[in-house]
Amino acid sequence: MENSSNQVLFSALQPSGKLTIGNYVGVLSKFNEMQKYFSCVYCIADHHAITVKHNPDELKKNILDMLAIFLACGVDTNKSIIFVQSHVPQHFQLCWILNCYTHFNELVKMTQFKEKSKINKENINSGLLNYPVLMASDILLYNSNFVLVGPDQKQHIELSRKIAKRFNKVYGNIFTVPNRLLLNSGKQIFSLQNPRKKMSKSDQNPKNVIFLLENIKSSLEKLKLACTDSEIPPKIYYDLNKKPGISNLINLLSCITGKSISYIENNFHSETYKNFKSFVSDIVSDFLRNIQNKFFHFRKNEDFLKNILLNGSNKAKEISKITLEKVMISIGSII
C-alpha cells in the first residue's frame, strides 16, 4: 500500500460492553498499521450505544476502557485523533440534516434494524431506526476517504455513500464519498461452539466468546471446548463448509500470528485436534497477556485518558465545524 497520509481513514466502535477477540481481528488489529498510510480518525461512538437500555455509570467506564484498549493496540495520539462522539456536537447537527436526505424505506430495510427490533420488541425506538444516519454523519464530517469496518457493516457504508451522493447531486461536491476498507479478505472469528455464526459480545452463551480482558485461564477453558468435527482420522485443514470449527481456529491463529492459512495447514496437517488446540491456546494466552498488560498500564491513569479525549475532541471539532459550515451554507441556513 502506498503512503496516502493526505487521505482520511475513519473508524468507530461502540463502548457497549466487553470487546472480543473477534473485534480485535476485525478492526482493532488494523488501527496501528493504518497510521502509516492515512490520517486516522478513531471515534468512540457512545451515542450509538444508547439505542438500547444502558447504565450511565457503566457507559462512562466503558468509554475509558475502550480508549485504553485503543492505546494498547498501538494507536499513537500524535498521529491519530481519538475522540468521543458525544463530545463533538456537529455529529448530531449533521445527523438531523441528513435525515432529510434519507428515505424512510431505506432505514426500515436495514438488517441491523430488523434484527434488533426482534430482540428489543418493547424498545423499538426511533434512535434504532436512525442509527445509520448518525453513522453516515460520523463518517462524512471528516471527509473520510475510507472507513475501516468489519465485514457485517457493508450495508451501512453503502447507505452512507448513497446519502453523500444524493446530497452532492443537489448541492455540488460537498461530501467526500467514502469507501469501505476491508482487510484480511474479510476474515471473521466465529462462535467457538457454533462456528457458523459470528462471535458476538452479546452472545447469551459466554463459552462462545473470548473477551480481550477476560481471565486468561477462562479463555483457555473455552478453547478446550471449542467445536471441531468428527472426521476420522482428524486432519487440520481449512474448509469453512466441511470443517467450520477447525477453520475458525485456523483463522484465529492466522490473524494473531500473521501466518498464512496455507502455512498453518502445512505445519499442522497431521496433528491431533488436542495438540492443535493446545498450540492455539498458547498463542492466544500470550496475545491476551500482552494486550491486558498494556491496557492496565494506560487504564490506571484516568486524568491521562481524559486529557487525550479532550485534545481529541478539540481536533475533531476543528475539522467537523468546517464540514458542517459548508453543509449549512449549501442548504441556505447561513445567510
C-alpha positions as CSV (number, residue, x, y, z in Angstrom):
1,M,0.0,0.0,0.0
2,E,1.4,3.4,-1.0
3,N,1.6,6.1,1.6
4,S,-1.6,8.1,1.4
5,S,-1.3,10.3,4.5
6,N,-3.3,13.1,2.8
7,Q,-6.3,10.7,2.8
8,V,-8.5,10.1,5.8
9,L,-9.4,6.8,7.4
10,F,-12.4,6.8,9.8
11,S,-13.4,4.0,12.2
12,A,-15.8,3.9,15.2
13,L,-16.6,1.4,17.8
14,Q,-19.4,1.4,20.4
15,P,-18.4,1.3,24.1
16,S,-21.3,-1.0,24.7
17,G,-19.6,-3.8,26.6
18,K,-16.7,-6.1,26.6
19,L,-14.7,-6.3,23.3
20,T,-14.0,-9.7,21.9
21,I,-11.0,-11.2,20.2
22,G,-13.3,-11.1,17.1
23,N,-13.4,-7.3,17.5
24,Y,-9.7,-7.2,17.6
25,V,-9.3,-9.3,14.4
26,G,-12.0,-7.4,12.5
27,V,-10.9,-3.9,13.3
28,L,-8.7,-3.1,16.3
29,S,-5.7,-5.1,14.9
30,K,-5.5,-2.7,12.0
31,F,-5.5,0.6,14.0
32,N,-1.8,0.8,14.4
33,E,-0.8,-0.2,10.9
34,M,-3.3,2.2,9.3
35,Q,-1.5,5.1,10.9
36,K,1.4,4.5,8.4
37,Y,-0.8,5.2,5.4
38,F,-3.6,7.5,6.5
39,S,-4.7,10.4,8.6
40,C,-6.7,8.3,11.1
41,V,-9.8,9.4,13.0
42,Y,-10.9,6.9,15.6
43,C,-14.3,7.5,17.3
44,I,-15.7,6.0,20.5
45,A,-19.4,6.0,19.4
46,D,-21.1,6.4,22.8
47,H,-24.5,7.6,21.4
48,H,-24.7,4.6,19.1
49,A,-24.7,2.6,22.3
50,I,-27.8,4.2,23.9
51,T,-30.3,2.8,21.4
52,V,-30.8,0.0,24.0
53,K,-31.2,0.4,27.7
54,H,-27.9,1.1,29.4
55,N,-26.3,2.0,32.7
56,P,-24.8,5.6,32.7
57,D,-22.0,4.7,35.1
58,E,-21.2,1.6,33.1
59,L,-21.1,3.7,29.9
60,K,-18.6,6.2,31.4
61,K,-16.4,3.2,32.5
62,N,-16.7,1.6,29.0
63,I,-15.6,4.8,27.3
64,L,-12.3,4.9,29.2
65,D,-11.9,1.2,28.9
66,M,-12.2,1.5,25.1
67,L,-9.7,4.3,24.9
68,A,-7.2,2.3,26.9
69,I,-7.7,-0.6,24.5
70,F,-7.1,1.6,21.5
71,L,-3.8,2.7,23.1
72,A,-3.0,-0.9,24.0
73,C,-3.5,-1.8,20.3
74,G,-0.9,0.8,19.2
75,V,-2.9,4.0,18.4
76,D,-0.5,6.9,18.6
77,T,-2.3,10.1,19.6
78,N,0.5,12.1,17.9
79,K,-0.5,10.6,14.6
80,S,-4.2,9.9,15.0
81,I,-7.3,11.6,16.5
82,I,-9.3,9.7,19.2
83,F,-12.4,11.3,20.5
84,V,-15.8,10.5,22.0
85,Q,-18.7,11.0,19.6
86,S,-20.9,13.0,22.0
87,H,-18.1,15.5,22.7
88,V,-18.5,16.8,19.1
89,P,-22.0,18.2,18.7
90,Q,-21.6,18.6,14.9
91,H,-22.3,14.9,14.6
92,F,-25.9,15.4,15.8
93,Q,-26.4,18.6,13.9
94,L,-25.4,17.0,10.7
95,C,-27.5,13.9,11.5
96,W,-30.7,16.0,11.5
97,I,-29.8,17.5,8.1
98,L,-29.0,14.1,6.6
99,N,-32.3,12.7,8.0
100,C,-33.9,15.0,5.5
101,Y,-32.0,13.3,2.6
102,T,-32.5,9.7,3.7
103,H,-35.6,7.7,2.7
104,F,-37.7,6.0,5.4
105,N,-37.9,2.8,3.4
106,E,-34.1,2.7,3.3
107,L,-33.9,2.6,7.0
108,V,-36.6,0.0,7.7
109,K,-34.8,-2.3,5.3
110,M,-31.6,-2.2,7.2
111,T,-30.6,-5.7,8.5
112,Q,-29.5,-4.4,11.9
113,F,-32.8,-2.6,12.5
114,K,-34.8,-5.7,11.6
115,E,-32.7,-7.9,13.8
116,K,-32.6,-5.6,16.8
117,S,-36.3,-4.9,16.5
118,K,-36.9,-8.6,17.0
119,I,-34.7,-8.7,20.1
120,N,-36.0,-5.5,21.7
121,K,-39.7,-5.6,20.8
122,E,-40.5,-3.4,23.8
123,N,-37.9,-0.7,22.9
124,I,-38.1,-0.2,19.2
125,N,-37.1,3.4,19.4
126,S,-36.5,5.9,16.6
127,G,-32.9,6.0,17.5
128,L,-32.6,2.4,16.5
129,L,-34.2,3.3,13.2
130,N,-32.0,6.4,12.6
131,Y,-28.7,4.7,13.7
132,P,-27.4,4.5,10.1
133,V,-28.0,8.2,9.5
134,L,-25.9,9.1,12.6
135,M,-23.3,6.7,11.3
136,A,-23.3,8.5,8.0
137,S,-22.8,11.8,9.8
138,D,-19.9,10.4,11.8
139,I,-18.2,9.4,8.6
140,L,-19.0,12.3,6.3
141,L,-18.0,15.0,8.8
142,Y,-14.3,14.1,8.4
143,N,-14.1,13.9,4.6
144,S,-13.3,10.2,5.1
145,N,-11.9,8.5,2.1
146,F,-12.0,5.1,3.7
147,V,-14.0,3.6,6.6
148,L,-12.4,0.7,8.4
149,V,-15.2,-1.7,9.5
150,G,-16.0,-5.3,10.0
151,P,-17.5,-7.4,7.2
152,D,-21.0,-7.1,8.6
153,Q,-21.0,-3.3,8.1
154,K,-21.2,-3.2,4.3
155,Q,-24.8,-2.2,4.3
156,H,-24.2,0.8,6.5
157,I,-21.3,2.1,4.4
158,E,-23.4,1.7,1.2
159,L,-26.1,3.8,2.7
160,S,-23.6,6.5,3.7
161,R,-22.3,6.5,0.2
162,K,-25.9,6.8,-1.2
163,I,-26.7,9.7,1.2
164,A,-23.5,11.6,0.2
165,K,-24.1,11.1,-3.5
166,R,-27.7,12.2,-3.1
167,F,-26.7,15.4,-1.2
168,N,-23.9,16.2,-3.7
169,K,-26.2,15.8,-6.6
170,V,-28.4,18.6,-5.2
171,Y,-25.7,20.9,-3.8
172,G,-22.4,20.1,-5.5
173,N,-19.3,18.5,-4.3
174,I,-19.9,18.9,-0.5
175,F,-19.1,15.4,0.8
176,T,-16.3,13.0,0.1
177,V,-17.9,9.7,-0.9
178,P,-16.3,7.1,1.4
179,N,-15.1,3.6,0.5
180,R,-15.2,0.6,2.8
181,L,-11.7,-0.7,3.7
182,L,-11.8,-4.4,4.5
183,L,-8.6,-6.1,5.2
184,N,-7.6,-9.8,5.7
185,S,-10.0,-10.7,2.9
186,G,-12.9,-10.1,5.3
187,K,-11.7,-12.6,7.9
188,Q,-14.1,-13.1,10.8
189,I,-13.8,-15.0,14.0
190,F,-16.9,-17.1,14.7
191,S,-18.5,-18.5,17.8
192,L,-16.4,-21.2,19.5
193,Q,-19.2,-23.7,19.9
194,N,-21.4,-22.6,16.9
195,P,-18.8,-21.7,14.3
196,R,-21.4,-20.8,11.7
197,K,-22.4,-17.6,13.4
198,K,-20.2,-14.6,14.1
199,M,-18.5,-14.2,17.5
200,S,-20.6,-11.6,19.3
201,K,-20.1,-9.8,22.7
202,S,-23.9,-10.0,23.2
203,D,-23.9,-13.9,22.8
204,Q,-26.1,-15.4,25.6
205,N,-23.6,-18.3,25.9
206,P,-20.2,-16.9,27.3
207,K,-18.5,-20.1,26.2
208,N,-18.8,-18.9,22.6
209,V,-16.8,-15.8,23.1
210,I,-13.2,-14.8,24.1
211,F,-13.1,-11.3,25.6
212,L,-9.9,-9.3,25.4
213,L,-9.9,-8.5,29.1
214,E,-11.2,-11.8,30.5
215,N,-9.3,-14.1,32.8
216,I,-6.7,-16.0,30.7
217,K,-7.5,-19.3,32.4
218,S,-11.2,-18.8,31.5
219,S,-10.3,-18.2,27.8
220,L,-8.2,-21.4,27.7
221,E,-11.1,-23.4,29.1
222,K,-13.3,-22.1,26.3
223,L,-10.7,-23.0,23.6
224,K,-10.5,-26.6,25.0
225,L,-14.3,-26.9,24.5
226,A,-14.2,-25.2,21.0
227,C,-16.1,-27.1,18.3
228,T,-14.0,-29.2,15.9
229,D,-15.6,-32.1,13.9
230,S,-15.9,-35.8,13.7
231,E,-13.6,-36.5,10.7
232,I,-11.6,-39.8,11.1
233,P,-8.7,-39.6,11.1
234,P,-8.7,-36.0,12.2
235,K,-6.9,-33.6,9.9
236,I,-6.1,-29.9,10.2
237,Y,-7.1,-28.1,7.0
238,Y,-9.2,-25.0,6.1
239,D,-12.7,-25.7,4.8
240,L,-15.5,-23.4,6.1
241,N,-18.2,-25.7,4.8
242,K,-16.9,-29.1,5.9
243,K,-14.8,-28.1,8.9
244,P,-16.1,-24.7,10.3
245,G,-14.8,-25.4,13.8
246,I,-11.2,-26.2,12.8
247,S,-11.3,-23.4,10.1
248,N,-12.3,-20.9,12.8
249,L,-9.3,-21.9,14.9
250,I,-7.0,-21.7,11.9
251,N,-8.4,-18.2,11.1
252,L,-7.8,-17.1,14.7
253,L,-4.3,-18.4,14.7
254,S,-3.6,-16.8,11.3
255,C,-4.9,-13.4,12.4
256,I,-3.0,-13.3,15.6
257,T,0.3,-14.6,14.3
258,G,0.2,-13.1,10.8
259,K,0.9,-16.6,9.4
260,S,-1.0,-17.6,6.2
261,I,-3.6,-20.2,6.3
262,S,-1.6,-22.4,3.9
263,Y,1.4,-22.1,6.3
264,I,-0.7,-23.3,9.2
265,E,-2.2,-26.1,7.2
266,N,1.2,-27.4,6.1
267,N,2.6,-27.3,9.6
268,F,-0.3,-28.8,11.5
269,H,-1.9,-31.0,8.9
270,S,-1.3,-34.3,10.7
271,E,-1.6,-33.0,14.3
272,T,-4.4,-34.2,16.6
273,Y,-7.1,-31.8,17.4
274,K,-6.0,-31.8,21.0
275,N,-2.4,-30.8,20.1
276,F,-3.6,-28.1,17.7
277,K,-6.0,-26.6,20.3
278,S,-3.1,-26.6,22.7
279,F,-0.9,-24.7,20.4
280,V,-3.7,-22.2,19.6
281,S,-4.3,-21.8,23.3
282,D,-0.6,-20.9,24.0
283,I,-0.7,-18.3,21.2
284,V,-4.0,-16.8,22.4
285,S,-2.7,-16.8,26.0
286,D,0.4,-14.8,25.1
287,F,-1.6,-12.4,23.0
288,L,-4.2,-11.7,25.7
289,R,-1.5,-11.3,28.3
290,N,0.3,-8.7,26.2
291,I,-2.9,-6.7,25.4
292,Q,-4.0,-6.8,29.1
293,N,-0.6,-5.6,30.4
294,K,-0.7,-2.7,28.1
295,F,-4.4,-2.0,28.8
296,F,-3.9,-1.8,32.6
297,H,-0.8,0.3,32.2
298,F,-2.9,3.0,30.5
299,R,-6.2,2.4,32.3
300,K,-4.8,3.2,35.8
301,N,-4.3,6.9,34.9
302,E,-7.8,8.4,34.3
303,D,-6.6,12.0,34.1
304,F,-4.2,11.0,31.3
305,L,-7.0,9.3,29.4
306,K,-9.4,12.2,29.9
307,N,-6.8,14.6,28.6
308,I,-6.4,12.5,25.4
309,L,-10.2,12.7,24.9
310,L,-10.2,16.5,25.5
311,N,-7.5,17.0,22.9
312,G,-9.0,14.6,20.5
313,S,-12.4,16.2,20.7
314,N,-10.9,19.7,20.1
315,K,-9.1,18.4,17.0
316,A,-12.3,16.7,15.8
317,K,-14.4,19.8,16.3
318,E,-11.9,21.9,14.2
319,I,-12.5,19.5,11.2
320,S,-16.2,18.9,11.7
321,K,-17.0,22.6,12.0
322,I,-15.6,23.3,8.6
323,T,-17.7,20.5,7.0
324,L,-20.9,21.5,8.8
325,E,-20.5,25.1,7.8
326,K,-20.2,24.0,4.1
327,V,-23.4,22.0,4.5
328,M,-25.2,24.8,6.3
329,I,-24.2,27.3,3.6
330,S,-25.2,24.9,0.8
331,I,-28.8,24.4,2.2
332,G,-29.2,28.1,2.9
333,S,-29.1,28.1,6.7
334,I,-26.1,30.5,6.9
335,I,-27.1,33.9,5.5
